[in-house]
Amino acid sequence: MSGDATMSNAGVVTVDKTTTAQANKILALDGSSVAVTKGNQLNGATSGSLTLMPAAVTTNYSLTFPGTRGFGTSSLEQWLGCFLGQVP
C-alpha cells in the first residue's frame, strides 16, 4: 500500500484524510456530517459537466433542496429562482 492509505508491519492502516478541503487527500465528513470542498464537478453521462465553484471571497449561503419534486412543471430552475428571490 502507498499514497492515501498506508499499512504498518503490525497491520495498522492509516488514511491521509481531510475535513478542510486539502488537495490530494481523501475527503472525510466533519463533525456535522458535512463534506467541505473548494468546488464540485458533475460530469454528464456522454458529454459536458456542471461545476460549482465559489468566488475567492464570498458570503456564506446554505442551500437545502426540497424534500419532494413539487407541483406541475416545477423544476430546479424555478426553485432556485424562488430561493434567490426571483419569483417566476
Distance bins in CASP14 RR format, pairs under 12 A and 6 or more apart:
PFRMAT RR
TARGET T0000
AUTHOR 0000-0000-0000
RMODE 2
METHOD distances of the structure
MODEL  1
1 7 1 0 1 0 0 0 0 0 0 0 0
1 8 0 0 0 0 1 0 0 0 0 0 0
1 9 0 0 0 0 0 1 0 0 0 0 0
1 11 0 0 0 0 1 0 0 0 0 0 0
1 12 0 0 0 0 0 1 0 0 0 0 0
1 13 1 0 0 1 0 0 0 0 0 0 0
1 14 0 0 0 0 1 0 0 0 0 0 0
1 15 0 0 0 0 0 1 0 0 0 0 0
1 16 0 0 0 0 0 1 0 0 0 0 0
2 14 0 0 0 0 0 1 0 0 0 0 0
2 16 0 0 0 0 0 1 0 0 0 0 0
3 14 0 0 0 0 0 1 0 0 0 0 0
3 15 0 0 0 0 1 0 0 0 0 0 0
3 16 1 0 0 1 0 0 0 0 0 0 0
3 17 0 0 0 0 0 1 0 0 0 0 0
3 24 0 0 0 0 1 0 0 0 0 0 0
3 25 0 0 0 0 0 1 0 0 0 0 0
3 26 0 0 0 0 1 0 0 0 0 0 0
4 13 0 0 0 0 0 1 0 0 0 0 0
4 14 0 0 0 0 1 0 0 0 0 0 0
4 15 1 0 0 1 0 0 0 0 0 0 0
4 16 1 0 1 0 0 0 0 0 0 0 0
4 17 1 0 0 1 0 0 0 0 0 0 0
4 18 0 0 0 0 0 1 0 0 0 0 0
4 22 0 0 0 0 0 1 0 0 0 0 0
4 23 0 0 0 0 0 1 0 0 0 0 0
4 24 1 0 0 1 0 0 0 0 0 0 0
4 25 1 0 0 1 0 0 0 0 0 0 0
4 26 1 0 1 0 0 0 0 0 0 0 0
4 27 0 0 0 0 0 1 0 0 0 0 0
4 28 0 0 0 0 0 1 0 0 0 0 0
5 11 0 0 0 0 0 1 0 0 0 0 0
5 12 0 0 0 0 0 1 0 0 0 0 0
5 13 1 0 0 1 0 0 0 0 0 0 0
5 14 1 0 0 1 0 0 0 0 0 0 0
5 15 1 0 1 0 0 0 0 0 0 0 0
5 16 1 0 0 1 0 0 0 0 0 0 0
5 17 0 0 0 0 1 0 0 0 0 0 0
5 25 0 0 0 0 0 1 0 0 0 0 0
5 26 1 0 0 1 0 0 0 0 0 0 0
6 12 0 0 0 0 1 0 0 0 0 0 0
6 13 1 0 0 1 0 0 0 0 0 0 0
6 14 1 0 1 0 0 0 0 0 0 0 0
6 15 0 0 0 0 1 0 0 0 0 0 0
6 16 1 0 0 1 0 0 0 0 0 0 0
7 13 1 0 1 0 0 0 0 0 0 0 0
7 14 1 0 0 1 0 0 0 0 0 0 0
7 15 0 0 0 0 0 1 0 0 0 0 0
8 14 1 0 0 1 0 0 0 0 0 0 0
14 26 0 0 0 0 0 1 0 0 0 0 0
15 25 0 0 0 0 1 0 0 0 0 0 0
15 26 1 0 1 0 0 0 0 0 0 0 0
15 27 0 0 0 0 0 1 0 0 0 0 0
15 28 0 0 0 0 1 0 0 0 0 0 0
16 22 0 0 0 0 1 0 0 0 0 0 0
16 23 0 0 0 0 0 1 0 0 0 0 0
16 24 0 0 0 0 1 0 0 0 0 0 0
16 25 1 0 1 0 0 0 0 0 0 0 0
16 26 1 0 0 1 0 0 0 0 0 0 0
16 27 0 0 0 0 0 1 0 0 0 0 0
16 28 0 0 0 0 0 1 0 0 0 0 0
17 24 0 0 0 0 0 1 0 0 0 0 0
17 25 1 0 1 0 0 0 0 0 0 0 0
17 26 1 0 1 0 0 0 0 0 0 0 0
17 27 1 0 0 1 0 0 0 0 0 0 0
17 28 1 0 1 0 0 0 0 0 0 0 0
17 29 0 0 0 0 1 0 0 0 0 0 0
17 30 0 0 0 0 0 1 0 0 0 0 0
17 35 0 0 0 0 0 1 0 0 0 0 0
17 36 0 0 0 0 0 1 0 0 0 0 0
18 24 0 0 0 0 1 0 0 0 0 0 0
18 25 1 0 1 0 0 0 0 0 0 0 0
18 26 1 0 0 1 0 0 0 0 0 0 0
18 27 1 0 0 1 0 0 0 0 0 0 0
18 28 1 0 0 1 0 0 0 0 0 0 0
18 29 0 0 0 0 0 1 0 0 0 0 0
18 30 0 0 0 0 1 0 0 0 0 0 0
18 35 0 0 0 0 0 1 0 0 0 0 0
18 36 0 0 0 0 1 0 0 0 0 0 0
18 37 0 0 0 0 1 0 0 0 0 0 0
18 38 0 0 0 0 0 1 0 0 0 0 0
19 25 0 0 0 0 1 0 0 0 0 0 0
19 26 0 0 0 0 0 1 0 0 0 0 0
19 27 1 0 0 1 0 0 0 0 0 0 0
19 28 1 0 1 0 0 0 0 0 0 0 0
19 29 1 0 0 1 0 0 0 0 0 0 0
19 30 1 0 1 0 0 0 0 0 0 0 0
19 31 1 0 0 1 0 0 0 0 0 0 0
19 32 0 0 0 0 1 0 0 0 0 0 0
19 33 0 0 0 0 0 1 0 0 0 0 0
19 34 0 0 0 0 1 0 0 0 0 0 0
19 35 0 0 0 0 1 0 0 0 0 0 0
19 36 1 0 0 1 0 0 0 0 0 0 0
19 37 0 0 0 0 0 1 0 0 0 0 0
20 27 0 0 0 0 1 0 0 0 0 0 0
20 28 0 0 0 0 1 0 0 0 0 0 0
20 29 0 0 0 0 0 1 0 0 0 0 0
20 30 0 0 0 0 1 0 0 0 0 0 0
20 31 0 0 0 0 0 1 0 0 0 0 0
20 34 0 0 0 0 0 1 0 0 0 0 0
20 35 0 0 0 0 0 1 0 0 0 0 0
20 36 1 0 1 0 0 0 0 0 0 0 0
20 37 0 0 0 0 1 0 0 0 0 0 0
20 38 0 0 0 0 1 0 0 0 0 0 0
21 27 1 0 0 1 0 0 0 0 0 0 0
21 28 0 0 0 0 0 1 0 0 0 0 0
21 30 0 0 0 0 0 1 0 0 0 0 0
21 34 0 0 0 0 0 1 0 0 0 0 0
21 35 0 0 0 0 1 0 0 0 0 0 0
21 36 1 0 1 0 0 0 0 0 0 0 0
21 37 1 0 1 0 0 0 0 0 0 0 0
21 38 1 0 1 0 0 0 0 0 0 0 0
21 39 0 0 0 0 1 0 0 0 0 0 0
21 40 0 0 0 0 0 1 0 0 0 0 0
21 54 0 0 0 0 0 1 0 0 0 0 0
22 28 0 0 0 0 0 1 0 0 0 0 0
22 36 0 0 0 0 1 0 0 0 0 0 0
22 37 0 0 0 0 0 1 0 0 0 0 0
22 38 0 0 0 0 1 0 0 0 0 0 0
23 37 0 0 0 0 0 1 0 0 0 0 0
23 38 0 0 0 0 1 0 0 0 0 0 0
23 39 0 0 0 0 0 1 0 0 0 0 0
25 36 0 0 0 0 0 1 0 0 0 0 0
25 37 0 0 0 0 0 1 0 0 0 0 0
26 35 0 0 0 0 0 1 0 0 0 0 0
27 34 0 0 0 0 0 1 0 0 0 0 0
27 35 1 0 1 0 0 0 0 0 0 0 0
27 36 1 0 0 1 0 0 0 0 0 0 0
27 37 1 0 0 1 0 0 0 0 0 0 0
27 38 0 0 0 0 0 1 0 0 0 0 0
27 39 0 0 0 0 0 1 0 0 0 0 0
27 40 0 0 0 0 0 1 0 0 0 0 0
28 34 0 0 0 0 0 1 0 0 0 0 0
28 35 0 0 0 0 1 0 0 0 0 0 0
28 36 0 0 0 0 1 0 0 0 0 0 0
28 37 0 0 0 0 0 1 0 0 0 0 0
29 35 1 0 1 0 0 0 0 0 0 0 0
29 36 0 0 0 0 1 0 0 0 0 0 0
29 37 0 0 0 0 0 1 0 0 0 0 0
30 36 1 0 0 1 0 0 0 0 0 0 0
30 37 0 0 0 0 0 1 0 0 0 0 0
32 62 0 0 0 0 0 1 0 0 0 0 0
34 62 0 0 0 0 0 1 0 0 0 0 0
36 54 0 0 0 0 0 1 0 0 0 0 0
37 51 0 0 0 0 0 1 0 0 0 0 0
37 52 0 0 0 0 1 0 0 0 0 0 0
37 53 0 0 0 0 1 0 0 0 0 0 0
37 54 0 0 0 0 1 0 0 0 0 0 0
38 51 0 0 0 0 0 1 0 0 0 0 0
38 52 0 0 0 0 0 1 0 0 0 0 0
38 53 1 0 0 1 0 0 0 0 0 0 0
38 54 1 0 0 1 0 0 0 0 0 0 0
38 55 0 0 0 0 0 1 0 0 0 0 0
38 56 0 0 0 0 0 1 0 0 0 0 0
38 58 0 0 0 0 0 1 0 0 0 0 0
39 50 0 0 0 0 0 1 0 0 0 0 0
39 51 1 0 0 1 0 0 0 0 0 0 0
39 52 1 0 1 0 0 0 0 0 0 0 0
39 53 1 0 1 0 0 0 0 0 0 0 0
39 54 1 0 0 1 0 0 0 0 0 0 0
39 55 0 0 0 0 0 1 0 0 0 0 0
39 58 0 0 0 0 0 1 0 0 0 0 0
40 49 0 0 0 0 0 1 0 0 0 0 0
40 50 0 0 0 0 1 0 0 0 0 0 0
40 51 1 0 0 1 0 0 0 0 0 0 0
40 52 1 0 1 0 0 0 0 0 0 0 0
40 53 0 0 0 0 1 0 0 0 0 0 0
40 54 0 0 0 0 0 1 0 0 0 0 0
41 48 0 0 0 0 1 0 0 0 0 0 0
41 49 1 0 1 0 0 0 0 0 0 0 0
41 50 1 0 0 1 0 0 0 0 0 0 0
41 51 1 0 1 0 0 0 0 0 0 0 0
41 52 1 0 0 1 0 0 0 0 0 0 0
41 53 0 0 0 0 1 0 0 0 0 0 0
42 48 0 0 0 0 1 0 0 0 0 0 0
42 49 1 0 0 1 0 0 0 0 0 0 0
42 50 1 0 1 0 0 0 0 0 0 0 0
42 51 1 0 0 1 0 0 0 0 0 0 0
42 52 0 0 0 0 1 0 0 0 0 0 0
43 49 1 0 1 0 0 0 0 0 0 0 0
43 50 0 0 0 0 1 0 0 0 0 0 0
43 51 0 0 0 0 1 0 0 0 0 0 0
44 50 1 0 0 1 0 0 0 0 0 0 0
44 51 0 0 0 0 0 1 0 0 0 0 0
50 76 0 0 0 0 0 1 0 0 0 0 0
52 58 0 0 0 0 0 1 0 0 0 0 0
52 61 0 0 0 0 0 1 0 0 0 0 0
52 63 0 0 0 0 1 0 0 0 0 0 0
54 60 0 0 0 0 1 0 0 0 0 0 0
54 61 0 0 0 0 1 0 0 0 0 0 0
54 63 0 0 0 0 0 1 0 0 0 0 0
55 61 0 0 0 0 0 1 0 0 0 0 0
61 80 0 0 0 0 0 1 0 0 0 0 0
61 83 0 0 0 0 1 0 0 0 0 0 0
61 84 0 0 0 0 1 0 0 0 0 0 0
62 83 0 0 0 0 0 1 0 0 0 0 0
63 76 0 0 0 0 0 1 0 0 0 0 0
63 79 0 0 0 0 0 1 0 0 0 0 0
63 80 0 0 0 0 1 0 0 0 0 0 0
63 81 0 0 0 0 0 1 0 0 0 0 0
63 83 1 0 0 1 0 0 0 0 0 0 0
63 84 0 0 0 0 0 1 0 0 0 0 0
64 79 0 0 0 0 0 1 0 0 0 0 0
64 80 0 0 0 0 0 1 0 0 0 0 0
64 83 0 0 0 0 1 0 0 0 0 0 0
65 76 0 0 0 0 1 0 0 0 0 0 0
65 79 1 0 0 1 0 0 0 0 0 0 0
65 80 0 0 0 0 1 0 0 0 0 0 0
65 83 0 0 0 0 1 0 0 0 0 0 0
66 74 0 0 0 0 1 0 0 0 0 0 0
66 75 0 0 0 0 0 1 0 0 0 0 0
66 76 0 0 0 0 1 0 0 0 0 0 0
66 78 0 0 0 0 0 1 0 0 0 0 0
66 79 1 0 0 1 0 0 0 0 0 0 0
66 80 0 0 0 0 0 1 0 0 0 0 0
66 82 0 0 0 0 0 1 0 0 0 0 0
66 83 0 0 0 0 1 0 0 0 0 0 0
67 74 0 0 0 0 0 1 0 0 0 0 0
67 79 0 0 0 0 0 1 0 0 0 0 0
68 74 0 0 0 0 1 0 0 0 0 0 0
68 79 0 0 0 0 0 1 0 0 0 0 0
69 75 0 0 0 0 1 0 0 0 0 0 0
69 76 0 0 0 0 1 0 0 0 0 0 0
69 78 0 0 0 0 0 1 0 0 0 0 0
69 79 0 0 0 0 1 0 0 0 0 0 0
70 76 0 0 0 0 0 1 0 0 0 0 0
70 78 0 0 0 0 1 0 0 0 0 0 0
70 79 0 0 0 0 1 0 0 0 0 0 0
70 82 0 0 0 0 0 1 0 0 0 0 0
71 78 0 0 0 0 0 1 0 0 0 0 0
71 79 0 0 0 0 0 1 0 0 0 0 0
72 78 0 0 0 0 0 1 0 0 0 0 0
73 79 0 0 0 0 0 1 0 0 0 0 0
73 88 0 0 0 0 0 1 0 0 0 0 0
74 80 0 0 0 0 0 1 0 0 0 0 0
74 81 0 0 0 0 0 1 0 0 0 0 0
74 82 0 0 0 0 1 0 0 0 0 0 0
74 88 0 0 0 0 1 0 0 0 0 0 0
75 81 0 0 0 0 0 1 0 0 0 0 0
75 82 0 0 0 0 0 1 0 0 0 0 0
75 88 0 0 0 0 1 0 0 0 0 0 0
76 82 0 0 0 0 0 1 0 0 0 0 0
76 83 0 0 0 0 1 0 0 0 0 0 0
77 83 0 0 0 0 0 1 0 0 0 0 0
77 84 0 0 0 0 0 1 0 0 0 0 0
77 86 0 0 0 0 0 1 0 0 0 0 0
77 88 0 0 0 0 1 0 0 0 0 0 0
78 84 0 0 0 0 0 1 0 0 0 0 0
78 85 0 0 0 0 0 1 0 0 0 0 0
78 86 0 0 0 0 1 0 0 0 0 0 0
78 87 0 0 0 0 1 0 0 0 0 0 0
78 88 1 0 1 0 0 0 0 0 0 0 0
79 85 0 0 0 0 0 1 0 0 0 0 0
79 86 0 0 0 0 0 1 0 0 0 0 0
79 87 0 0 0 0 0 1 0 0 0 0 0
79 88 0 0 0 0 1 0 0 0 0 0 0
80 86 0 0 0 0 1 0 0 0 0 0 0
80 87 0 0 0 0 0 1 0 0 0 0 0
80 88 0 0 0 0 0 1 0 0 0 0 0
81 87 1 0 0 1 0 0 0 0 0 0 0
81 88 1 0 0 1 0 0 0 0 0 0 0
82 88 1 0 0 1 0 0 0 0 0 0 0
END
